[in-house]
Amino acid sequence: MIETIKKLNWVPDVIHLNGWMSSFVPIYLKTYYESDTYFKDAKIVLSLYNEKDADLDKKIDEKLKFDNISGLKALDNPTIKSFVIESMNYVDTVVKGDEFLDEDLDQAFNQTATQKSEYLDIDSINQLY
């Protein structure tokens, strides 16, 4: 996805990430693409949702090391949720996508130093627009 954006010559102002699979995007943007000025002004927003947790392949460490990414706490116990929690450290804003988050996700949300936004119901969102 990152390389596709560059090939299309589209410089995003905001990158809004939803779902656990997108949790790797901010990690890559802030490490592997750190010296790439293409995304330097883009703001990254991560929406958190209660998703089923599952183990990730133990070899994910090797795959990330190939791209010179290491030292992630999520690699101690590579799960979907551990990478979502880790990605909170690599974004500009974290948004609660569900009104009530699972206990460990809610705890990570409350403890992150990243700017946060509480859950907005549909009526509140409609008022914003």
N, C-alpha and C positions, 0 to 999 in steps of 0.2 A: 504494500500500500504506500509506503513512504517513497519508494523509488518511482512508483506510478505518478504520484503527485508531482514529483520533480520533472518527469518526462513530459507531463502535460503542461509544464511551466505555469502551474497554479500555485501561488503563494497564499496559504491560508492565514486568515487573521485569528481564527479560533479552530481548535481541533477538539471536538467533543467526543469522548470515548464512552461507550456503553458496553457492558458485558465483560466477562472475565477474559475473553480472548484478546480484547484490546488492551489489557493491562501490560502487555509487552511493549506497546508503542511508546509510551513515555520513557520507559527504561532505555529503549534504543535511541530515542531522540536526545536524551540527556547524557548518553554515554557514547555510543558508536557514532552518532551524528553531531556530537558536541561541537566540533570545530567547523561544521557545515553551517554557513550563515543563512542558508535557505529558510530555515525554520526559526531563526533567532528571535523574531518578533511575534511569532504565533503564541497565543495563550492556549494552554492545555487544560481542559475541564474533564474530570472523571466523575461519572455518575455511578453510585454504588447500589447494587441490588442483592437481595438474598438469592443466591444461586447454589445449587447442589455442589458441595465440595467433593473433590476427587484428587487422588494422587496423580502427579505428573511423572513422566518418564524420568528415572533417576539419571539418565544420560543428558538431561537438559543442561547440566553444568558444563559438559563437554561442548555442547552446541553453542552456548553463550560464550565460552572461553575462545571459541573459534573467531568470534567477533570482538575479542578483547573485553568482554564483559565479565567481571568477577566481583567477589566481595559482597554479593547480595545476601541478605539475611534469609530470603525466601529459599535459597539453595540448601539451607540446613534441613528443611523439610519441604521439598517441592510439591506444593498442592495448588489447586486453583485459587483458594482463598489466600494462601501465603503470598502469591504474586499480586493479587488485587491489593492486599494490604501494603506490600512493598511499593507498588506503583503510586500510592498516595504521596510518597516522598519525591516524586518526579513530576508532579503536575502543579499548576498554578491555583486551581480550585477543585475541591471535592464537594460533590452534591449528593445528598441522600435521595436515591431514586425510589426507595421504598420507605413508607412512613416509619416502620419499625424494622431495624436491622438485627440480624443474628448477634448474639452477645459479643463474640470476639470481633466481629466487623464493626459493631457499634463502639466498642472500646477503642479500637484503632482509629475510628473516625474522631472520637472525642479527644484522643491523645495526639493526633497529628498536628504539627505546627503549620501545616498548609492551610490556606484560607478555606473556610467551609461555608456551605449553604445547607440549611435544614430542608427537609422534605417540603415540597409545595404541592398541594392538591390541585386538581384540574381547574377549580374555580380561581385559585390564586394565579395560576399560570395564564389563564384567559385574561385576567385583569392586567397582567404585565404587557400583553399584546393588544 
